[in-house]
Amino acid sequence: MWYNGFLDLPLWQLIVVTLVLTHITIVSVTVYLHRYSAHRALDLHPALQHFFRFWLWMTTGMNTREWTAIHRKHHAKCETADDPHSPVYKGLGTVLRRGAELYREEAKNEDTLRIYGKNCPEDWIERNLYSRFPLGGIALMVLIDVALFGALGLTVWAVQMAWIPVWAAGVINGLGHAVGYRNFECRDAATNLVPWGILIGGEELHNNHHTYPNSAKLSVKKWEFDMGWAWIKLFSFLRLAKVARVAPIAHRVEGKGSLDMDTAMAILNNRFQIMAQYRKLVIGPLVKQELAKADESVRHLFRRAKRLLSRETSLLEESHHARIQRLLEHSQALQVIYEKRLALQQIWAKTSANGHDMLAAIKQWVQEAEASGIQSLREFAEQLKTYSLRPAV
């Protein structure tokens, strides 16, 4: 019958087809718009680029230049009043409910497009079809869905239209800056929602991305999975893609006991991973040790102490600062490792432009750490000496 469509699929097959169609859209966003267009983390074959452009025109109506410019501005102005979709300033509920609307509003800002929208498609088909008739693809998609799937094709189409606004514009831009876990203390509130980036193509690993925005691979831990990266590997195998950049790997040379320029550059390149190690090897064990010795009257101060003492300082609220201060007043050892953590971060913030100054500052930091009398801090200082830009041969 006509209302079942040309394919006349049973309901379970229709659900599978809908998930496949929405997944193609997710792959188009994460591989083409995000990792290729916005961050140039990989190169894509022109034919694959155009397939993604055509598919996005039909399933989202999104313009490559607009999306790219808005996302680049998000990174440049993250968690500020100029961030197009920061839940910190616009409210989590607003971003969750109106994520797509925030994109459309920012797309009208000519300054955003001019400053952040460089190196995007401006060919004939972009000017005369995709940009000129942004709703034309969506109209074509609804006709195709109804023709193939009948009356339920309208439901398939509705799910396709809602997929990106809900999951990407809402969940990632909203919850991805509010809840979840953090592998790295980058300077914004980005979080990893779950370690399995499947449903949204790897975009769930948002903290990893904001730490290493130019990496084509969003997973960094062995137990994390990035579906978008799996597609990139397949495209690379088919010679349709070429990876340009991934997150740096922190190489260590066991037995290396001297600080040299190679070590200093390795520490700079892997600073986020090294600070994650500081949290794990220094802050965590010492918090546990001090908690065991603490009087019952102050034990409440140690609740989430590891997280607070390792948190990016710009993300701390006044109440957090006050709690940290009270905690440090009760533990000289915690005060030492907290101050040493801040001092280590200041080294690359102030001296990264001059390698010799940075090397001298790291040597001074290591000497002070070794003289601190705190075992975990001394062991971490010894570990710093083993970092290298190159893996051990």
C-alpha positions as a Markdown table, in Angstrom:
| # | Residue | x | y | z |
|---|---|---|---|---|
| 1 | Met | 0.0 | 0.0 | 0.0 |
| 2 | Trp | 1.1 | 3.6 | -0.7 |
| 3 | Tyr | 1.1 | 4.5 | 3.0 |
| 4 | Asn | 3.8 | 1.8 | 3.7 |
| 5 | Gly | 6.2 | 3.4 | 1.1 |
| 6 | Phe | 8.2 | 1.9 | -1.7 |
| 7 | Leu | 10.3 | -0.3 | 0.7 |
| 8 | Asp | 7.3 | -1.4 | 2.9 |
| 9 | Leu | 9.6 | -2.2 | 5.9 |
| 10 | Pro | 8.4 | -3.8 | 9.1 |
| 11 | Leu | 8.8 | -1.6 | 12.2 |
| 12 | Trp | 12.0 | -3.1 | 13.5 |
| 13 | Gln | 13.7 | -2.6 | 10.2 |
| 14 | Leu | 12.4 | 1.0 | 10.1 |
| 15 | Ile | 14.0 | 1.6 | 13.5 |
| 16 | Val | 17.3 | 0.2 | 12.3 |
| 17 | Val | 17.2 | 2.3 | 9.1 |
| 18 | Thr | 16.5 | 5.4 | 11.2 |
| 19 | Leu | 19.5 | 4.7 | 13.4 |
| 20 | Val | 21.7 | 4.2 | 10.4 |
| 21 | Leu | 20.6 | 7.5 | 8.8 |
| 22 | Thr | 21.1 | 9.5 | 12.0 |
| 23 | His | 24.5 | 7.8 | 12.4 |
| 24 | Ile | 25.6 | 9.0 | 9.0 |
| 25 | Thr | 24.6 | 12.5 | 10.0 |
| 26 | Ile | 26.7 | 12.2 | 13.2 |
| 27 | Val | 29.7 | 11.0 | 11.2 |
| 28 | Ser | 29.2 | 13.9 | 8.9 |
| 29 | Val | 29.3 | 16.4 | 11.8 |
| 30 | Thr | 32.2 | 14.9 | 13.8 |
| 31 | Val | 34.5 | 13.9 | 10.9 |
| 32 | Tyr | 33.7 | 16.6 | 8.3 |
| 33 | Leu | 32.4 | 19.7 | 10.2 |
| 34 | His | 34.3 | 19.3 | 13.4 |
| 35 | Arg | 37.6 | 17.5 | 13.0 |
| 36 | Tyr | 38.2 | 18.5 | 9.3 |
| 37 | Ser | 36.6 | 21.9 | 8.7 |
| 38 | Ala | 36.9 | 23.5 | 12.2 |
| 39 | His | 40.2 | 22.1 | 13.4 |
| 40 | Arg | 42.0 | 20.7 | 10.2 |
| 41 | Ala | 43.0 | 17.7 | 12.2 |
| 42 | Leu | 42.8 | 15.6 | 9.0 |
| 43 | Asp | 42.5 | 16.0 | 5.3 |
| 44 | Leu | 39.5 | 14.5 | 3.4 |
| 45 | His | 39.2 | 13.4 | -0.2 |
| 46 | Pro | 37.1 | 16.0 | -2.2 |
| 47 | Ala | 34.5 | 13.4 | -3.1 |
| 48 | Leu | 34.0 | 12.5 | 0.6 |
| 49 | Gln | 33.9 | 16.2 | 1.6 |
| 50 | His | 31.1 | 16.8 | -0.9 |
| 51 | Phe | 29.2 | 13.8 | 0.2 |
| 52 | Phe | 29.2 | 15.1 | 3.7 |
| 53 | Arg | 28.2 | 18.6 | 2.6 |
| 54 | Phe | 25.3 | 17.2 | 0.5 |
| 55 | Trp | 24.1 | 14.9 | 3.4 |
| 56 | Leu | 24.2 | 17.7 | 5.9 |
| 57 | Trp | 22.3 | 20.0 | 3.6 |
| 58 | Met | 19.5 | 17.4 | 3.4 |
| 59 | Thr | 19.5 | 16.4 | 7.1 |
| 60 | Thr | 20.3 | 19.6 | 9.0 |
| 61 | Gly | 20.4 | 22.5 | 6.6 |
| 62 | Met | 23.7 | 23.5 | 8.3 |
| 63 | Asn | 26.1 | 25.7 | 6.4 |
| 64 | Thr | 29.8 | 24.6 | 6.6 |
| 65 | Arg | 31.1 | 28.2 | 7.1 |
| 66 | Glu | 28.6 | 29.0 | 9.7 |
| 67 | Trp | 29.1 | 25.9 | 11.8 |
| 68 | Thr | 32.9 | 26.1 | 11.5 |
| 69 | Ala | 33.0 | 29.8 | 12.5 |
| 70 | Ile | 30.7 | 29.3 | 15.5 |
| 71 | His | 32.7 | 26.3 | 16.7 |
| 72 | Arg | 36.0 | 28.1 | 16.4 |
| 73 | Lys | 34.6 | 31.0 | 18.3 |
| 74 | His | 33.4 | 28.6 | 21.0 |
| 75 | His | 37.0 | 27.5 | 21.5 |
| 76 | Ala | 38.5 | 31.0 | 21.3 |
| 77 | Lys | 35.9 | 32.5 | 23.8 |
| 78 | Cys | 35.1 | 29.4 | 25.8 |
| 79 | Glu | 33.2 | 30.0 | 29.1 |
| 80 | Thr | 33.1 | 33.7 | 28.5 |
| 81 | Ala | 30.2 | 36.1 | 27.7 |
| 82 | Asp | 31.2 | 35.9 | 24.0 |
| 83 | Asp | 31.0 | 32.1 | 23.9 |
| 84 | Pro | 28.0 | 31.3 | 21.6 |
| 85 | His | 26.7 | 28.5 | 23.7 |
| 86 | Ser | 28.3 | 28.4 | 27.1 |
| 87 | Pro | 26.1 | 26.9 | 29.9 |
| 88 | Val | 28.2 | 28.9 | 32.4 |
| 89 | Tyr | 26.8 | 32.2 | 31.1 |
| 90 | Lys | 23.6 | 31.2 | 29.3 |
| 91 | Gly | 22.5 | 28.5 | 31.7 |
| 92 | Leu | 22.5 | 24.8 | 31.3 |
| 93 | Gly | 18.7 | 24.6 | 30.7 |
| 94 | Thr | 19.0 | 27.2 | 27.9 |
| 95 | Val | 21.7 | 25.3 | 26.1 |
| 96 | Leu | 19.9 | 22.0 | 26.5 |
| 97 | Arg | 16.6 | 23.4 | 25.2 |
| 98 | Arg | 17.7 | 26.0 | 22.7 |
| 99 | Gly | 21.1 | 24.8 | 21.5 |
| 100 | Ala | 20.1 | 24.9 | 17.8 |
| 101 | Glu | 18.5 | 28.3 | 18.2 |
| 102 | Leu | 21.8 | 29.6 | 19.8 |
| 103 | Tyr | 23.6 | 28.4 | 16.7 |
| 104 | Arg | 21.1 | 30.1 | 14.4 |
| 105 | Glu | 21.4 | 33.4 | 16.3 |
| 106 | Glu | 25.2 | 33.4 | 16.2 |
| 107 | Ala | 25.1 | 32.5 | 12.5 |
| 108 | Lys | 23.6 | 36.0 | 11.9 |
| 109 | Asn | 26.7 | 37.6 | 13.4 |
| 110 | Glu | 28.8 | 38.8 | 10.4 |
| 111 | Asp | 31.8 | 39.4 | 12.6 |
| 112 | Thr | 31.8 | 35.8 | 13.7 |
| 113 | Leu | 31.7 | 34.6 | 10.1 |
| 114 | Arg | 34.3 | 37.0 | 8.9 |
| 115 | Ile | 36.8 | 36.3 | 11.7 |
| 116 | Tyr | 36.4 | 32.6 | 12.3 |
| 117 | Gly | 34.9 | 31.3 | 9.0 |
| 118 | Lys | 38.0 | 31.3 | 6.9 |
| 119 | Asn | 39.0 | 28.5 | 4.5 |
| 120 | Cys | 35.5 | 27.1 | 4.1 |
| 121 | Pro | 33.8 | 26.1 | 0.8 |
| 122 | Glu | 32.8 | 29.0 | -1.5 |
| 123 | Asp | 32.3 | 27.2 | -4.8 |
| 124 | Trp | 29.4 | 27.4 | -7.2 |
| 125 | Ile | 27.2 | 24.8 | -5.6 |
| 126 | Glu | 27.7 | 26.3 | -2.2 |
| 127 | Arg | 26.7 | 29.8 | -3.4 |
| 128 | Asn | 23.9 | 28.8 | -5.6 |
| 129 | Leu | 22.4 | 25.8 | -3.8 |
| 130 | Tyr | 23.5 | 25.0 | -0.3 |
| 131 | Ser | 23.7 | 28.5 | 1.1 |
| 132 | Arg | 21.0 | 30.0 | -1.2 |
| 133 | Phe | 18.4 | 27.3 | -0.3 |
| 134 | Pro | 19.2 | 26.1 | 3.2 |
| 135 | Leu | 15.8 | 24.5 | 3.6 |
| 136 | Gly | 15.8 | 22.9 | 0.2 |
| 137 | Gly | 17.7 | 19.9 | 1.3 |
| 138 | Ile | 15.4 | 19.4 | 4.3 |
| 139 | Ala | 12.3 | 19.5 | 2.0 |
| 140 | Leu | 14.0 | 17.0 | -0.3 |
| 141 | Met | 14.7 | 14.7 | 2.6 |
| 142 | Val | 11.1 | 14.6 | 3.7 |
| 143 | Leu | 9.9 | 13.7 | 0.2 |
| 144 | Ile | 12.5 | 10.9 | 0.0 |
| 145 | Asp | 11.5 | 9.6 | 3.5 |
| 146 | Val | 7.8 | 9.6 | 2.7 |
| 147 | Ala | 8.4 | 8.0 | -0.7 |
| 148 | Leu | 10.6 | 5.2 | 0.8 |
| 149 | Phe | 8.9 | 4.6 | 4.1 |
| 150 | Gly | 5.3 | 5.8 | 3.7 |
| 151 | Ala | 3.4 | 7.6 | 6.4 |
| 152 | Leu | 6.0 | 6.6 | 9.0 |
| 153 | Gly | 8.6 | 8.4 | 6.9 |
| 154 | Leu | 7.4 | 11.6 | 8.5 |
| 155 | Thr | 8.5 | 10.1 | 11.9 |
| 156 | Val | 11.9 | 9.0 | 10.4 |
| 157 | Trp | 12.3 | 12.5 | 9.1 |
| 158 | Ala | 11.4 | 14.1 | 12.4 |
| 159 | Val | 14.0 | 12.0 | 14.2 |
| 160 | Gln | 16.6 | 12.9 | 11.6 |
| 161 | Met | 15.8 | 16.6 | 12.1 |
| 162 | Ala | 16.0 | 16.4 | 15.9 |
| 163 | Trp | 19.1 | 14.3 | 16.2 |
| 164 | Ile | 21.8 | 17.0 | 15.9 |
| 165 | Pro | 19.9 | 19.8 | 17.7 |
| 166 | Val | 19.2 | 17.4 | 20.7 |
| 167 | Trp | 22.5 | 15.5 | 20.9 |
| 168 | Ala | 25.1 | 17.8 | 19.5 |
| 169 | Ala | 23.8 | 21.3 | 20.0 |
| 170 | Gly | 22.1 | 20.5 | 23.3 |
| 171 | Val | 23.7 | 17.5 | 25.1 |
| 172 | Ile | 27.4 | 18.0 | 24.1 |
| 173 | Asn | 27.4 | 21.8 | 24.3 |
| 174 | Gly | 25.3 | 21.7 | 27.5 |
| 175 | Leu | 26.0 | 18.6 | 29.6 |
| 176 | Gly | 29.5 | 18.4 | 28.1 |
| 177 | His | 30.4 | 21.5 | 30.1 |
| 178 | Ala | 28.5 | 20.6 | 33.2 |
| 179 | Val | 28.6 | 16.9 | 34.2 |
| 180 | Gly | 30.9 | 13.9 | 33.6 |
| 181 | Tyr | 34.6 | 13.2 | 34.3 |
| 182 | Arg | 37.7 | 15.1 | 33.4 |
| 183 | Asn | 41.0 | 13.4 | 32.3 |
| 184 | Phe | 42.7 | 16.8 | 32.1 |
| 185 | Glu | 42.4 | 20.2 | 33.8 |
| 186 | Cys | 42.0 | 22.3 | 30.7 |
| 187 | Arg | 41.1 | 26.0 | 31.2 |
| 188 | Asp | 37.4 | 25.5 | 30.5 |
| 189 | Ala | 34.7 | 23.3 | 32.1 |
| 190 | Ala | 34.6 | 20.7 | 29.3 |
| 191 | Thr | 33.9 | 17.1 | 30.5 |
| 192 | Asn | 33.8 | 13.6 | 29.1 |
| 193 | Leu | 30.2 | 12.4 | 29.4 |
| 194 | Val | 31.0 | 8.7 | 29.1 |
| 195 | Pro | 34.2 | 6.8 | 28.0 |
| 196 | Trp | 32.4 | 5.2 | 25.0 |
| 197 | Gly | 31.9 | 7.7 | 22.2 |
| 198 | Ile | 29.5 | 5.8 | 20.1 |
| 199 | Leu | 26.0 | 7.4 | 20.1 |
| 200 | Ile | 27.4 | 10.9 | 19.1 |
| 201 | Gly | 30.4 | 9.6 | 17.2 |
| 202 | Gly | 33.0 | 10.3 | 19.9 |
| 203 | Glu | 31.9 | 13.8 | 20.7 |
| 204 | Glu | 31.1 | 12.5 | 24.2 |
| 205 | Leu | 34.8 | 12.7 | 24.9 |
| 206 | His | 34.5 | 16.5 | 25.2 |
| 207 | Asn | 37.2 | 17.1 | 27.8 |
| 208 | Asn | 39.7 | 15.3 | 25.8 |
| 209 | His | 38.8 | 17.4 | 22.8 |
| 210 | His | 39.1 | 20.7 | 24.5 |
| 211 | Thr | 42.5 | 19.7 | 25.9 |
| 212 | Tyr | 43.7 | 18.7 | 22.5 |
| 213 | Pro | 41.4 | 20.4 | 20.0 |
| 214 | Asn | 43.5 | 19.8 | 17.0 |
| 215 | Ser | 43.7 | 16.0 | 17.5 |
| 216 | Ala | 41.8 | 13.8 | 15.0 |
| 217 | Lys | 41.4 | 11.2 | 17.7 |
| 218 | Leu | 39.3 | 12.1 | 20.7 |
| 219 | Ser | 40.0 | 9.1 | 22.9 |
| 220 | Val | 43.2 | 9.2 | 25.0 |
| 221 | Lys | 42.8 | 6.4 | 27.6 |
| 222 | Lys | 43.1 | 2.8 | 26.7 |
| 223 | Trp | 39.5 | 2.2 | 27.9 |
| 224 | Glu | 38.0 | 5.0 | 25.9 |
| 225 | Phe | 36.4 | 4.4 | 22.5 |
| 226 | Asp | 35.9 | 7.0 | 19.8 |
| 227 | Met | 33.6 | 5.9 | 17.0 |
| 228 | Gly | 34.6 | 8.9 | 14.9 |
| 229 | Trp | 38.2 | 7.8 | 15.0 |
| 230 | Ala | 37.1 | 4.3 | 13.9 |
| 231 | Trp | 35.5 | 5.9 | 10.8 |
| 232 | Ile | 38.6 | 8.0 | 10.2 |
| 233 | Lys | 40.8 | 4.9 | 10.3 |
| 234 | Leu | 38.5 | 3.2 | 7.7 |
| 235 | Phe | 38.6 | 6.3 | 5.5 |
| 236 | Ser | 42.4 | 6.4 | 5.8 |
| 237 | Phe | 42.6 | 2.7 | 4.8 |
| 238 | Leu | 40.4 | 3.5 | 1.7 |
| 239 | Arg | 42.7 | 6.5 | 1.0 |
| 240 | Leu | 39.8 | 8.9 | 1.5 |
| 241 | Ala | 41.4 | 10.6 | 4.5 |
| 242 | Lys | 44.8 | 11.5 | 5.9 |
| 243 | Val | 45.4 | 12.2 | 9.6 |
| 244 | Ala | 47.3 | 15.4 | 10.2 |
| 245 | Arg | 47.5 | 15.6 | 14.0 |
| 246 | Val | 46.7 | 13.5 | 17.1 |
| 247 | Ala | 47.3 | 14.2 | 20.8 |
| 248 | Pro | 51.0 | 14.0 | 21.8 |
| 249 | Ile | 52.2 | 10.8 | 23.5 |
| 250 | Ala | 54.1 | 11.3 | 26.8 |
| 251 | His | 57.3 | 9.2 | 26.2 |
| 252 | Arg | 59.4 | 8.1 | 29.2 |
| 253 | Val | 62.9 | 6.7 | 29.2 |
| 254 | Glu | 63.3 | 4.5 | 32.2 |
| 255 | Gly | 66.6 | 5.1 | 33.9 |
| 256 | Lys | 67.0 | 8.6 | 32.6 |
| 257 | Gly | 68.1 | 10.7 | 35.5 |
| 258 | Ser | 69.0 | 14.1 | 34.1 |
| 259 | Leu | 67.0 | 17.1 | 33.0 |
| 260 | Asp | 67.9 | 18.4 | 29.6 |
| 261 | Met | 66.3 | 20.5 | 26.8 |
| 262 | Asp | 64.6 | 17.4 | 25.4 |
| 263 | Thr | 63.0 | 16.7 | 28.8 |
| 264 | Ala | 61.9 | 20.4 | 29.1 |
| 265 | Met | 60.2 | 20.3 | 25.6 |
| 266 | Ala | 58.6 | 16.9 | 26.4 |
| 267 | Ile | 57.2 | 18.3 | 29.6 |
| 268 | Leu | 55.8 | 21.3 | 27.8 |
| 269 | Asn | 54.2 | 19.2 | 25.0 |
| 270 | Asn | 52.7 | 16.8 | 27.5 |
| 271 | Arg | 51.8 | 19.2 | 30.3 |
| 272 | Phe | 48.2 | 18.2 | 30.6 |
| 273 | Gln | 49.1 | 14.5 | 30.9 |
| 274 | Ile | 51.8 | 15.3 | 33.4 |
| 275 | Met | 49.4 | 17.3 | 35.6 |
| 276 | Ala | 47.0 | 14.4 | 35.4 |
| 277 | Gln | 49.9 | 12.2 | 36.7 |
| 278 | Tyr | 50.5 | 14.8 | 39.5 |
| 279 | Arg | 46.9 | 14.4 | 40.6 |
| 280 | Lys | 47.2 | 10.6 | 40.5 |
| 281 | Leu | 50.6 | 10.1 | 42.0 |
| 282 | Val | 51.0 | 13.1 | 44.4 |
| 283 | Ile | 47.7 | 14.7 | 45.3 |
| 284 | Gly | 45.6 | 11.5 | 45.6 |
| 285 | Pro | 47.9 | 9.5 | 47.8 |
| 286 | Leu | 48.7 | 12.4 | 50.1 |
| 287 | Val | 45.0 | 13.3 | 50.6 |
| 288 | Lys | 44.4 | 9.7 | 51.6 |
| 289 | Gln | 47.3 | 9.8 | 53.9 |
| 290 | Glu | 46.4 | 13.1 | 55.6 |
| 291 | Leu | 42.7 | 12.0 | 55.9 |
| 292 | Ala | 43.8 | 8.9 | 57.9 |
| 293 | Lys | 45.6 | 11.2 | 60.3 |
| 294 | Ala | 42.9 | 13.9 | 60.5 |
| 295 | Asp | 40.9 | 14.7 | 63.5 |
| 296 | Glu | 37.1 | 13.9 | 63.3 |
| 297 | Ser | 36.3 | 17.6 | 63.5 |
| 298 | Val | 38.1 | 18.4 | 60.1 |
| 299 | Arg | 37.5 | 15.2 | 58.2 |
| 300 | His | 34.6 | 16.8 | 56.3 |
| 301 | Leu | 37.1 | 19.1 | 54.7 |
| 302 | Phe | 38.6 | 16.2 | 52.8 |
| 303 | Arg | 35.4 | 15.4 | 50.9 |
| 304 | Arg | 36.3 | 15.7 | 47.2 |
| 305 | Ala | 39.7 | 17.2 | 48.3 |
| 306 | Lys | 41.6 | 15.4 | 45.5 |
| 307 | Arg | 39.3 | 17.0 | 42.9 |
| 308 | Leu | 39.5 | 20.5 | 44.4 |
| 309 | Leu | 43.3 | 20.5 | 44.9 |
| 310 | Ser | 43.8 | 19.5 | 41.2 |
| 311 | Arg | 41.0 | 21.6 | 39.7 |
| 312 | Glu | 41.9 | 24.4 | 37.2 |
| 313 | Thr | 42.0 | 27.5 | 39.4 |
| 314 | Ser | 40.0 | 29.6 | 37.0 |
| 315 | Leu | 37.1 | 27.2 | 37.4 |
| 316 | Leu | 37.0 | 27.3 | 41.2 |
| 317 | Glu | 34.2 | 29.3 | 42.9 |
| 318 | Glu | 34.7 | 31.4 | 46.0 |
| 319 | Ser | 33.4 | 28.7 | 48.2 |
| 320 | His | 35.9 | 26.3 | 46.7 |
| 321 | His | 38.8 | 28.7 | 47.4 |
| 322 | Ala | 37.6 | 29.1 | 51.0 |
| 323 | Arg | 37.4 | 25.3 | 51.5 |
| 324 | Ile | 40.8 | 24.8 | 50.0 |
| 325 | Gln | 42.3 | 27.4 | 52.3 |
| 326 | Arg | 40.7 | 25.8 | 55.4 |
| 327 | Leu | 42.0 | 22.4 | 54.3 |
| 328 | Leu | 45.6 | 23.7 | 53.7 |
| 329 | Glu | 45.5 | 25.3 | 57.2 |
| 330 | His | 45.1 | 21.8 | 58.7 |
| 331 | Ser | 47.8 | 20.1 | 56.6 |
| 332 | Gln | 51.3 | 21.6 | 55.9 |
| 333 | Ala | 52.0 | 18.7 | 53.5 |
| 334 | Leu | 48.9 | 19.4 | 51.4 |
| 335 | Gln | 49.8 | 23.1 | 51.4 |
| 336 | Val | 53.3 | 22.2 | 50.0 |
| 337 | Ile | 52.0 | 19.9 | 47.2 |
| 338 | Tyr | 49.3 | 22.4 | 46.3 |
| 339 | Glu | 51.7 | 25.3 | 46.0 |
| 340 | Lys | 54.1 | 23.1 | 44.1 |
| 341 | Arg | 51.3 | 22.1 | 41.6 |
| 342 | Leu | 50.6 | 25.8 | 41.0 |
| 343 | Ala | 54.3 | 26.6 | 40.6 |
| 344 | Leu | 54.8 | 23.8 | 38.1 |
| 345 | Gln | 51.9 | 25.1 | 36.0 |
| 346 | Gln | 53.4 | 28.6 | 36.2 |
| 347 | Ile | 56.6 | 27.4 | 34.6 |
| 348 | Trp | 55.2 | 26.8 | 31.2 |
| 349 | Ala | 52.8 | 29.7 | 31.4 |
| 350 | Lys | 55.7 | 32.1 | 31.9 |
| 351 | Thr | 58.7 | 30.5 | 30.2 |
| 352 | Ser | 57.4 | 28.4 | 27.3 |
| 353 | Ala | 58.7 | 31.0 | 24.8 |
| 354 | Asn | 62.2 | 30.5 | 26.0 |
| 355 | Gly | 63.4 | 26.9 | 26.3 |
| 356 | His | 66.5 | 27.7 | 28.4 |
| 357 | Asp | 64.5 | 29.7 | 31.0 |
| 358 | Met | 62.0 | 26.8 | 31.2 |
| 359 | Leu | 64.7 | 24.2 | 31.7 |
| 360 | Ala | 66.2 | 26.3 | 34.5 |
| 361 | Ala | 62.8 | 26.7 | 36.1 |
| 362 | Ile | 62.1 | 23.0 | 35.9 |
| 363 | Lys | 65.5 | 22.2 | 37.4 |
| 364 | Gln | 64.7 | 24.6 | 40.3 |
| 365 | Trp | 61.3 | 23.0 | 40.8 |
| 366 | Val | 62.7 | 19.5 | 40.9 |
| 367 | Gln | 65.4 | 20.5 | 43.4 |
| 368 | Glu | 62.7 | 22.0 | 45.7 |
| 369 | Ala | 60.5 | 19.0 | 45.3 |
| 370 | Glu | 63.3 | 16.6 | 46.2 |
| 371 | Ala | 64.1 | 18.7 | 49.3 |
| 372 | Ser | 60.4 | 18.8 | 50.4 |
| 373 | Gly | 60.6 | 15.6 | 52.5 |
| 374 | Ile | 57.3 | 14.4 | 50.9 |
| 375 | Gln | 57.9 | 11.0 | 49.4 |
| 376 | Ser | 55.3 | 11.1 | 46.7 |
| 377 | Leu | 56.5 | 14.5 | 45.6 |
| 378 | Arg | 60.1 | 13.3 | 45.5 |
| 379 | Glu | 59.1 | 10.3 | 43.4 |
| 380 | Phe | 57.2 | 12.5 | 41.0 |
| 381 | Ala | 60.2 | 14.8 | 40.6 |
| 382 | Glu | 62.3 | 11.8 | 39.7 |
| 383 | Gln | 59.7 | 10.7 | 37.2 |
| 384 | Leu | 59.8 | 14.2 | 35.5 |
| 385 | Lys | 63.5 | 13.5 | 34.6 |
| 386 | Thr | 62.5 | 10.5 | 32.5 |
| 387 | Tyr | 60.3 | 12.3 | 30.0 |
| 388 | Ser | 61.5 | 12.6 | 26.4 |
| 389 | Leu | 60.2 | 13.8 | 23.1 |
| 390 | Arg | 61.3 | 10.5 | 21.6 |
| 391 | Pro | 60.4 | 7.0 | 22.7 |
| 392 | Ala | 63.1 | 4.7 | 24.1 |
| 393 | Val | 64.9 | 2.8 | 21.4 |
